[in-house]
Each structure stands twice: as C-alpha cells, then as structure tokens.
Amino acid sequence: MPTEPISVRVSTAVKLTGIGRSTLYELIKSGEIETVKIGRSTFIPYRCLKRLIGD
C-alpha cells in the first residue's frame, strides 16, 4: 500500500497540481497554502495540496 508524503518541495507541488510556480507562491503569500521551512528549503504539507485541489 503506497503512502502519501508528509510534505513536498515547491517544485514537486507544481508538478502534482499543475499550478504555476508563481501562482503557488501567491497562494503561499496569501496564506491559502501553509509552508514549513527546514534550513533553506521550503516544504508544503501534502494535506494542504489535497485540500486546495479538493480531494
């Protein structure tokens, strides 16, 4: 049984959702998508992407 990732990098989120990188950053800036910073890397919780897409 495949498991869902806990979080994904922005580049992966772009591929998974089909949303453009700049649009994704706008959603992050507006607070519609939360992020987690680990060092210099930005991660998006997978559950946030699912909620955004409506799955």
PADRENLO-225299 format. One record per residue: residue number from 1; x, y, z of N, C-alpha, C in turn. Coordinates in steps of 0.02 Angstrom, whole numbers. Atoms other than C-alpha are relative to their C-alpha. Layout:
BEGIN
+-----+--------+--------+--------+--------+--------+--------+--------+--------+--------+
!  nr !    npx !    npy !    npz !   capx !   capy !   capz !    cpx !    cpy !    cpz !
+-----+--------+--------+--------+--------+--------+--------+--------+--------+--------+
! NUM !      X !      Y !      Z !      X !      Y !      Z !      X !      Y !      Z !
...
+-----+--------+--------+--------+--------+--------+--------+--------+--------+--------+
***
This chain:
BEGIN
+-----+--------+--------+--------+--------+--------+--------+--------+--------+--------+
!  nr !    npx !    npy !    npz !   capx !   capy !   capz !    cpx !    cpy !    cpz !
+-----+--------+--------+--------+--------+--------+--------+--------+--------+--------+
!   1 !     42 !    -59 !      0 !      0 !      0 !      0 !     45 !     62 !      0 !
!   2 !    -42 !    -60 !      2 !     83 !    164 !    -55 !    -24 !     51 !     51 !
!   3 !     17 !    -52 !    -48 !     90 !    301 !     74 !     10 !     69 !    -30 !
!   4 !     -7 !    -69 !     23 !     68 !    486 !     46 !     60 !     32 !     34 !
!   5 !    -54 !    -36 !    -33 !    215 !    600 !     78 !    -29 !     48 !     53 !
!   6 !     21 !    -48 !    -51 !    204 !    712 !    231 !      2 !     70 !    -30 !
!   7 !     -6 !    -65 !     32 !    264 !    861 !    131 !     39 !     -8 !    -65 !
!   8 !    -37 !      0 !     64 !    336 !    904 !    -40 !     32 !     68 !    -10 !
!   9 !    -32 !    -63 !     18 !    452 !   1036 !   -108 !    -45 !     38 !    -49 !
!  10 !     40 !    -42 !     44 !    378 !   1180 !   -208 !      1 !    -27 !    -71 !
!  11 !     -6 !     26 !     70 !    443 !   1107 !   -373 !    -44 !    -62 !    -10 !
!  12 !     42 !     59 !      4 !    354 !    943 !   -337 !    -74 !     19 !      3 !
!  13 !     69 !    -23 !     -6 !    194 !   1034 !   -287 !    -25 !     27 !    -67 !
!  14 !     17 !    -27 !     66 !    196 !   1123 !   -456 !    -17 !    -57 !    -47 !
!  15 !     12 !     58 !     44 !    207 !    955 !   -547 !    -63 !    -37 !     20 !
!  16 !     58 !     38 !    -24 !     74 !    872 !   -439 !    -66 !     35 !    -14 !
!  17 !     63 !    -37 !      5 !    -55 !   1010 !   -451 !    -12 !     30 !    -69 !
!  18 !      8 !    -34 !     65 !    -22 !   1086 !   -622 !     -7 !     75 !      8 !
!  19 !      3 !    -71 !    -14 !    -24 !   1257 !   -539 !     69 !     29 !    -14 !
!  20 !    -64 !    -32 !     15 !    112 !   1376 !   -599 !     37 !     19 !     63 !
!  21 !    -42 !    -16 !    -57 !    257 !   1414 !   -485 !    -18 !     68 !     31 !
!  22 !     15 !    -66 !    -27 !    214 !   1599 !   -469 !    -68 !      1 !     34 !
!  23 !     67 !      4 !    -31 !     31 !   1560 !   -433 !      5 !    -35 !     67 !
!  24 !     -9 !     36 !    -63 !     85 !   1436 !   -300 !     30 !     45 !     53 !
!  25 !    -30 !    -47 !    -49 !    194 !   1568 !   -217 !    -50 !     53 !     21 !
!  26 !     52 !    -47 !    -19 !     47 !   1689 !   -222 !    -47 !    -31 !     52 !
!  27 !     43 !     35 !    -48 !    -61 !   1559 !   -132 !     35 !     -7 !     68 !
!  28 !    -39 !      4 !    -62 !     78 !   1538 !     -3 !     -1 !     68 !     34 !
!  29 !     -2 !    -68 !    -28 !     92 !   1727 !     21 !    -67 !     21 !     30 !
!  30 !     67 !    -18 !    -25 !    -97 !   1745 !     43 !    -21 !    -42 !     60 !
!  31 !     17 !     43 !    -57 !    -99 !   1607 !    174 !    -45 !    -58 !    -17 !
!  32 !     43 !     56 !     20 !   -205 !   1486 !     73 !     37 !    -67 !      4 !
!  33 !    -42 !     60 !     -6 !    -61 !   1362 !     74 !     52 !     14 !     53 !
!  34 !    -51 !     -9 !    -51 !     49 !   1340 !    226 !     65 !    -33 !    -23 !
!  35 !    -66 !     28 !     15 !    234 !   1302 !    216 !     38 !    -15 !     64 !
!  36 !    -45 !     16 !    -55 !    368 !   1230 !    327 !     70 !     11 !    -26 !
!  37 !    -70 !    -12 !     20 !    546 !   1294 !    316 !     45 !    -45 !     41 !
!  38 !    -51 !     41 !    -33 !    685 !   1172 !    354 !     66 !     21 !    -32 !
!  39 !    -60 !    -30 !     28 !    850 !   1259 !    333 !    -20 !     51 !    -52 !
!  40 !     17 !    -45 !     55 !    841 !   1349 !    166 !    -55 !    -28 !    -44 !
!  41 !     50 !     33 !     42 !    714 !   1227 !     94 !    -71 !     15 !     24 !
!  42 !     71 !    -12 !    -15 !    527 !   1262 !     86 !    -39 !    -62 !    -19 !
!  43 !     42 !     58 !     12 !    405 !   1118 !    101 !    -73 !     19 !      9 !
!  44 !     72 !    -10 !     -6 !    217 !   1114 !     78 !    -30 !    -65 !     26 !
!  45 !     33 !     60 !    -24 !    117 !    992 !    183 !    -47 !    -28 !    -53 !
!  46 !     39 !     33 !     52 !     36 !    866 !     66 !    -75 !     10 !     11 !
!  47 !     71 !     -9 !    -16 !   -131 !    885 !    156 !    -27 !     67 !    -25 !
!  48 !     20 !    -65 !     25 !   -134 !   1069 !    105 !    -13 !     -2 !    -75 !
!  49 !     10 !      7 !     72 !   -117 !   1023 !    -78 !    -65 !    -37 !    -15 !
!  50 !     61 !     38 !      9 !   -256 !    895 !    -63 !    -62 !     43 !     14 !
!  51 !     55 !    -44 !    -17 !   -369 !   1023 !     20 !    -10 !     53 !    -54 !
!  52 !      4 !    -51 !     52 !   -329 !   1152 !   -114 !    -33 !    -28 !    -63 !
!  53 !     27 !     32 !     60 !   -371 !   1032 !   -256 !    -71 !    -27 !     13 !
!  54 !     66 !     23 !    -17 !   -524 !    969 !   -163 !     -7 !    -75 !     -1 !
!  55 !      2 !     74 !     -1 !   -479 !    785 !   -149 !    -12 !    -25 !     70 !
+-----+--------+--------+--------+--------+--------+--------+--------+--------+--------+
***
